[in-house]
Amino acid sequence: MSHARTFFSAAALLLLGACASGPRVPDWQMNAQSAMERATAAYMSGNANVEKNEFKRAREQLASTGKMELAIRAELIRCATRVAALAFEDCSGFEALRADASAADIAYANYLADRAHPADAALLPEPQRAVLAAGSDAAATAAVQAMNDPLSRLVAAGALFRANRATPELLTLAIDTASAQGWRRPLLAWLNVQAQRAEKAGDTAEAAHLRRRIALVQSPAPN
């Protein structure tokens, strides 16, 4: 199972629900699932053009069903990847569909945008509930660390950062998670945050080390 598909399940946004022993899966489901996975992988690797094209394919497949809830979930998945990479953009695709969104979808969108309330925790995908409900930043970091899915972990870390609740341990966890997956875009974002904090704290040696790591991630492959 791919990380994107695991994330769909963890975020209660799964587009493909048929099991192998059930009826034949319609082509649109397979095509949408595959396109969403490719779009997510492309975004995390830093390939914006591939991500845009694959997401367009996924949305076209979902539109063929006329099911608003599927289009909404796809937009939320896309917004979540941005939060994982600390790209705090307006979730315009979701906002265009908000009128038809469920309470759970709205709660998740609010969580990503740092507008959720503790009472919304019960409506969130299971991995994110403990993060929102955590009474302290340390407890929230522990909840993120307990997540098995790397993308869900980065989404939660990004949500905490956006809420100004990112501990030093959370930064290290996010960096290690992105590094282990080879996800260039979020890795660069989190390394830059950690480098800025080191510089602000006057830790020039650590800041220089982090800047060298950033340069390595950004460097082109040798000929």
Stockholm file with secondary structure:
# STOCKHOLM 1.0

chainA/1-223         MSHARTFFSAAALLLLGACASGPRVPDWQMNAQSAMERATAAYMSGNANVEKNEFKRAREQLASTGKMELAIRAELIRCATRVAALAFEDCSGFEALRADASAADIAYANYLADRAHPADAALLPEPQRAVLAAGSDAAATAAVQAMNDPLSRLVAAGALFRANRATPELLTLAIDTASAQGWRRPLLAWLNVQAQRAEKAGDTAEAAHLRRRIALVQSPAPN
#=GR chainA/1-223 SS CCHHHHHHHHTTCCSCCCCTTSSCCCHHHHHHHHHHHHHHHHHHHTCHHHHHHHHHHHHHHHHTTTCHHHHHHHHHHHHHHHHHTTCCCCCHHHHTTGGGCCHHHHHHHHHHTTCCCGGGGGGSCHHHHHHHHCSSHHHHHHHHHTCSSHHHHHHHHHHHHHTTCCCHHHHHHHHHHHHHHTCHHHHHHHHHHHHHHHHHTTCHHHHHHHHHHHHHHHSCCCC
#=GC SS_cons         CCHHHHHHHHTTCCSCCCCTTSSCCCHHHHHHHHHHHHHHHHHHHTCHHHHHHHHHHHHHHHHTTTCHHHHHHHHHHHHHHHHHTTCCCCCHHHHTTGGGCCHHHHHHHHHHTTCCCGGGGGGSCHHHHHHHHCSSHHHHHHHHHTCSSHHHHHHHHHHHHHTTCCCHHHHHHHHHHHHHHTCHHHHHHHHHHHHHHHHHTTCHHHHHHHHHHHHHHHSCCCC
//
